[in-house]
Amino acid sequence: MIPHTVLVFGATGAVGSSAARTAHWCGAKVVLAVRDLQKPIPGLGAAEEQAGGYSRVQADLTDASSVGAAARESGASHAFVYAARGGADGMRASLEALRDAGVRFVVFLSSGSVRGDVAAVPPSQFIAYMHARVEVALRDVFGPDGYVALRPAYFDSNALMWANGVRQGEVRIAYPEYKPDWIAPGDIGKAAGTLLVHGFKATEGLPSRNVVHLMGPKFISRRDAAIIIGRAAGKDVKVTETDEDEEIACLIKNGLPEFVARQLVTRTGMWYRKEIDDIYDEETYREASHNLIRFTGTPTSLEEWAEENKGLFS
């Protein structure tokens, strides 16, 4: 049974906007929970938003009282959330506020970096730890059939970190031959929106029904990815291999927090050198790439994503 109303947090982002539009297409009434009520929703013009019966409520996932108020106002039974930076204790207070306001099922945008026992992920693995803590809180607050954690791997939009380099014709990165899977944020949102509407029953037959791994359709080296994106933007991009410190400094200069930049680059190196378990083991990739097709239909290629987003690099 399709829920009458779903609540989507983070709708001004690429994943959240796609989740909202997919849920609407699947027949649900969609309420957009945003911090700024005036901010545009990507892919959803004002006229389309009005014609589609969307509505907005103000909320911030780091503020449990605003989350509870938004859920009560919306009357939603299902919600989509992400890991809000600054949320304390795995966002437990905000999740409890959702539950107490009538939400019975949550789709959470987690991370493919979460591996093994979620309660045992060490704080030193910051990205995995932040998302794992929310998964633990979801299990405690909503129970085993009240949530699904989406664990996508390497977002196409990670390439936005190279935007200045693409514009200048040279991308300087460590480990250019490392081959991630490249998954489009819009495809992640489609999977989220589908699960948001159809609920826990949509995971029937999966190895772990609370966890949906998602990986892109093709492994492409970071070098080739930069060239593909440059070509879409009308740039002949040269890719120069540099060391970790230079790439970290570049990411920080482009606005990424130092501890996040350092972990992204150093763990990329560790995966490339096979010093830690690769997230792309054969069994996980087979499951994750199949899930992408199962929940989205035809996956978006990196070339297609680059063409759609070339304005961000030119």
C-alpha positions as CSV (number, residue, x, y, z in Angstrom):
1,M,0.0,0.0,0.0
2,I,1.4,3.4,-1.0
3,P,1.7,5.8,1.9
4,H,-0.5,8.9,1.5
5,T,2.3,11.2,2.5
6,V,6.1,11.0,2.6
7,L,8.5,13.5,4.1
8,V,11.8,14.2,2.3
9,F,14.7,16.0,4.1
10,G,17.5,17.4,2.0
11,A,15.3,18.0,-1.0
12,T,17.5,20.9,-2.2
13,G,20.4,18.4,-2.9
14,A,20.8,16.1,-5.9
15,V,19.8,12.9,-4.0
16,G,17.0,14.4,-2.0
17,S,15.4,16.1,-5.0
18,S,15.5,12.9,-7.0
19,A,14.0,11.0,-4.1
20,A,11.2,13.5,-3.9
21,R,10.4,13.5,-7.6
22,T,10.5,9.7,-7.7
23,A,8.2,9.3,-4.7
24,H,5.7,11.7,-6.4
25,W,5.9,9.8,-9.6
26,C,5.2,6.6,-7.6
27,G,1.9,8.2,-6.3
28,A,2.8,9.6,-2.9
29,K,2.0,13.1,-1.7
30,V,5.5,14.6,-1.1
31,V,6.3,17.2,1.6
32,L,9.7,18.8,1.3
33,A,11.5,19.4,4.6
34,V,14.1,22.2,4.0
35,R,16.0,24.7,6.1
36,D,15.4,27.5,3.6
37,L,11.8,27.6,2.4
38,Q,12.8,29.8,-0.6
39,K,15.6,27.7,-1.9
40,P,15.0,26.1,-5.3
41,I,14.6,22.3,-5.7
42,P,16.9,20.9,-8.4
43,G,14.9,19.4,-11.3
44,L,11.6,20.8,-9.9
45,G,10.5,24.2,-11.2
46,A,8.1,26.3,-9.1
47,A,5.2,25.7,-11.5
48,E,5.8,21.9,-11.5
49,E,6.1,21.9,-7.7
50,Q,2.7,23.7,-7.4
51,A,1.0,21.6,-10.0
52,G,2.3,18.4,-8.5
53,G,0.8,19.2,-5.1
54,Y,4.2,19.3,-3.3
55,S,4.4,21.3,-0.1
56,R,7.2,22.6,2.1
57,V,7.9,22.7,5.8
58,Q,10.9,24.2,7.6
59,A,13.2,21.8,9.4
60,D,16.8,21.1,10.3
61,L,17.9,17.5,11.0
62,T,20.2,18.8,13.7
63,D,17.2,20.4,15.5
64,A,15.0,17.6,16.9
65,S,12.1,20.0,17.8
66,S,12.0,21.3,14.2
67,V,12.0,17.7,12.9
68,G,9.1,16.7,15.1
69,A,7.1,19.8,14.2
70,A,7.7,19.2,10.5
71,A,6.6,15.5,10.7
72,R,3.5,16.4,12.7
73,E,2.6,19.1,10.2
74,S,3.1,16.8,7.2
75,G,1.3,13.8,8.6
76,A,3.8,11.6,6.9
77,S,4.3,8.0,7.7
78,H,7.5,7.5,5.8
79,A,10.6,9.8,5.7
80,F,13.9,10.1,3.9
81,V,16.9,11.5,5.9
82,Y,20.6,11.9,5.5
83,A,23.5,12.2,8.0
84,A,23.5,15.8,9.0
85,R,26.9,17.1,10.0
86,G,26.7,18.3,13.6
87,G,23.9,15.9,14.5
88,A,24.7,14.5,18.0
89,D,24.5,10.9,19.0
90,G,23.8,9.5,15.6
91,M,20.8,12.0,15.2
92,R,19.0,9.8,17.8
93,A,16.9,12.7,19.1
94,S,15.7,13.7,15.7
95,L,14.9,10.1,14.8
96,E,12.9,9.8,18.0
97,A,11.1,13.0,17.1
98,L,10.1,11.5,13.8
99,R,8.8,8.3,15.4
100,D,6.9,10.2,18.1
101,A,5.3,12.4,15.4
102,G,3.9,9.3,13.5
103,V,6.7,8.3,11.1
104,R,6.9,4.5,10.9
105,F,9.5,3.9,8.2
106,V,12.7,5.7,7.3
107,V,15.0,5.5,4.3
108,F,18.5,6.7,5.3
109,L,21.3,7.9,2.9
110,S,24.2,6.1,4.4
111,S,27.7,5.4,2.9
112,G,29.3,2.5,1.1
113,S,32.3,3.0,3.5
114,V,30.2,1.4,6.3
115,R,31.3,-2.2,6.5
116,G,30.8,-5.1,9.0
117,D,29.3,-4.5,12.4
118,V,27.9,-1.0,12.5
119,A,28.4,-0.7,16.2
120,A,32.1,-1.5,15.8
121,V,33.1,1.1,13.3
122,P,35.9,3.2,14.9
123,P,35.8,7.0,15.1
124,S,39.1,7.2,13.1
125,Q,37.1,6.2,10.0
126,F,35.1,9.4,10.3
127,I,32.8,9.1,7.2
128,A,31.9,5.5,8.0
129,Y,31.6,6.2,11.7
130,M,29.2,9.2,11.2
131,H,26.9,7.1,9.1
132,A,27.2,3.9,11.1
133,R,26.1,5.7,14.3
134,V,22.9,6.8,12.5
135,E,22.3,3.2,11.4
136,V,22.6,2.1,15.0
137,A,20.2,4.7,16.1
138,L,17.7,3.8,13.4
139,R,17.8,0.1,14.5
140,D,17.2,1.1,18.1
141,V,14.4,3.7,17.4
142,F,12.5,2.1,14.5
143,G,13.3,-1.6,14.9
144,P,14.4,-4.2,12.3
145,D,11.6,-3.6,9.9
146,G,11.3,0.2,10.2
147,Y,14.2,1.4,8.2
148,V,16.5,0.8,5.2
149,A,20.0,2.2,4.9
150,L,21.2,3.0,1.4
151,R,24.9,2.5,1.0
152,P,26.1,4.0,-2.3
153,A,29.8,3.9,-3.1
154,Y,31.5,6.6,-5.3
155,F,29.3,9.5,-6.3
156,D,29.7,11.0,-9.7
157,S,29.5,14.4,-8.0
158,N,32.8,13.7,-6.2
159,A,34.3,15.0,-9.4
160,L,33.1,18.5,-8.6
161,M,36.2,18.6,-6.4
162,W,38.1,18.9,-9.7
163,A,35.9,21.6,-11.2
164,N,38.6,24.4,-10.9
165,G,41.2,22.1,-12.5
166,V,38.8,21.2,-15.4
167,R,38.2,24.8,-16.1
168,Q,42.0,25.5,-16.1
169,G,42.7,22.5,-18.2
170,E,44.7,20.5,-15.7
171,V,43.5,18.2,-12.9
172,R,46.1,17.3,-10.3
173,I,45.2,14.3,-8.2
174,A,46.8,11.4,-6.3
175,Y,46.1,7.9,-7.5
176,P,44.7,8.7,-10.9
177,E,44.6,5.1,-11.9
178,Y,42.3,4.1,-9.0
179,K,39.0,2.8,-10.5
180,P,35.9,3.6,-8.5
181,D,32.4,2.7,-9.7
182,W,30.9,6.2,-10.4
183,I,27.2,6.3,-9.4
184,A,24.9,9.2,-10.3
185,P,23.3,11.0,-7.3
186,G,20.0,11.1,-9.3
187,D,20.1,7.3,-9.5
188,I,20.7,7.1,-5.7
189,G,17.7,9.3,-5.3
190,K,15.5,7.1,-7.5
191,A,16.3,4.1,-5.4
192,A,15.6,6.2,-2.2
193,G,12.3,7.4,-3.6
194,T,11.2,3.9,-4.6
195,L,12.0,2.5,-1.2
196,L,10.4,5.5,0.5
197,V,7.1,4.8,-1.2
198,H,7.1,1.0,-1.1
199,G,8.6,0.5,2.3
200,F,10.3,-2.4,3.8
201,K,8.6,-4.9,1.5
202,A,10.6,-3.6,-1.4
203,T,13.7,-5.2,0.1
204,E,12.3,-8.7,0.0
205,G,14.9,-11.2,-1.3
206,L,17.9,-9.0,-0.5
207,P,20.7,-10.6,1.6
208,S,20.3,-8.0,4.3
209,R,16.9,-6.3,4.2
210,N,18.0,-3.2,6.2
211,V,21.0,-2.5,4.0
212,V,20.8,-1.7,0.2
213,H,24.3,-1.5,-1.4
214,L,24.4,0.6,-4.5
215,M,27.2,0.8,-7.0
216,G,27.5,2.4,-10.4
217,P,27.5,0.6,-13.8
218,K,31.2,0.8,-14.7
219,F,34.6,1.0,-13.1
220,I,36.5,4.0,-14.6
221,S,39.9,5.3,-13.5
222,R,40.0,8.8,-11.9
223,R,42.2,9.8,-14.8
224,D,39.7,8.7,-17.5
225,A,36.8,10.2,-15.5
226,A,38.5,13.7,-15.5
227,I,39.0,13.4,-19.2
228,I,35.4,12.4,-19.8
229,I,34.1,15.3,-17.7
230,G,36.5,17.7,-19.4
231,R,35.3,16.6,-22.8
232,A,31.7,17.2,-21.9
233,A,32.6,20.7,-20.7
234,G,34.5,21.4,-23.9
235,K,38.0,21.2,-22.2
236,D,41.0,19.2,-23.2
237,V,42.0,18.2,-19.7
238,K,45.5,17.1,-18.7
239,V,45.7,14.8,-15.7
240,T,48.8,15.1,-13.6
241,E,49.6,12.7,-10.8
242,T,50.5,14.4,-7.5
243,D,51.0,13.3,-3.9
244,E,48.4,13.0,-1.2
245,D,49.4,16.3,0.5
246,E,48.8,18.4,-2.6
247,E,45.4,16.9,-3.3
248,I,44.4,17.3,0.3
249,A,45.5,20.9,0.2
250,C,43.5,21.5,-3.0
251,L,40.4,19.9,-1.5
252,I,40.7,22.1,1.6
253,K,41.1,25.2,-0.6
254,N,37.9,24.2,-2.4
255,G,36.0,24.2,0.9
256,L,36.2,20.6,2.2
257,P,37.0,20.3,5.9
258,E,40.5,19.1,6.5
259,F,39.7,15.9,8.3
260,V,37.2,14.9,5.6
261,A,39.7,15.7,2.8
262,R,42.5,13.8,4.5
263,Q,40.4,10.7,5.0
264,L,39.1,10.7,1.4
265,V,42.6,10.9,-0.1
266,T,44.4,8.6,2.3
267,R,41.8,5.9,2.1
268,T,41.7,6.1,-1.6
269,G,45.5,5.4,-1.5
270,M,45.0,2.5,0.9
271,W,42.3,1.0,-1.4
272,Y,44.5,1.5,-4.4
273,R,47.5,-0.2,-2.7
274,K,45.2,-2.9,-1.3
275,E,46.3,-2.2,2.3
276,I,42.6,-2.4,3.5
277,D,39.7,-4.5,2.3
278,D,38.4,-3.1,-1.0
279,I,34.7,-2.1,-0.9
280,Y,34.6,-3.5,-4.4
281,D,34.8,-7.2,-3.6
282,E,33.2,-9.3,-6.3
283,E,30.1,-10.4,-4.2
284,T,29.3,-6.9,-3.0
285,Y,29.7,-5.3,-6.4
286,R,27.4,-8.0,-8.0
287,E,24.8,-7.3,-5.4
288,A,25.1,-3.5,-5.4
289,S,25.1,-3.1,-9.2
290,H,22.1,-5.4,-9.4
291,N,20.3,-3.3,-6.8
292,L,20.9,-0.2,-8.8
293,I,19.1,-1.8,-11.8
294,R,16.4,-3.2,-9.5
295,F,15.5,0.1,-8.0
296,T,16.2,2.6,-10.8
297,G,15.9,0.7,-14.2
298,T,18.7,1.8,-16.5
299,P,21.6,3.4,-14.6
300,T,23.1,6.7,-15.7
301,S,26.6,6.4,-17.2
302,L,29.3,8.8,-16.1
303,E,29.3,10.2,-19.7
304,E,25.6,11.0,-19.3
305,W,26.0,12.6,-15.9
306,A,28.9,14.7,-17.2
307,E,26.8,15.9,-20.1
308,E,23.9,16.8,-17.8
309,N,26.2,18.7,-15.4
310,K,28.8,20.2,-17.8
311,G,27.8,23.7,-16.8
312,L,29.3,23.1,-13.3
313,F,32.7,22.5,-14.9
314,S,32.8,25.2,-17.5
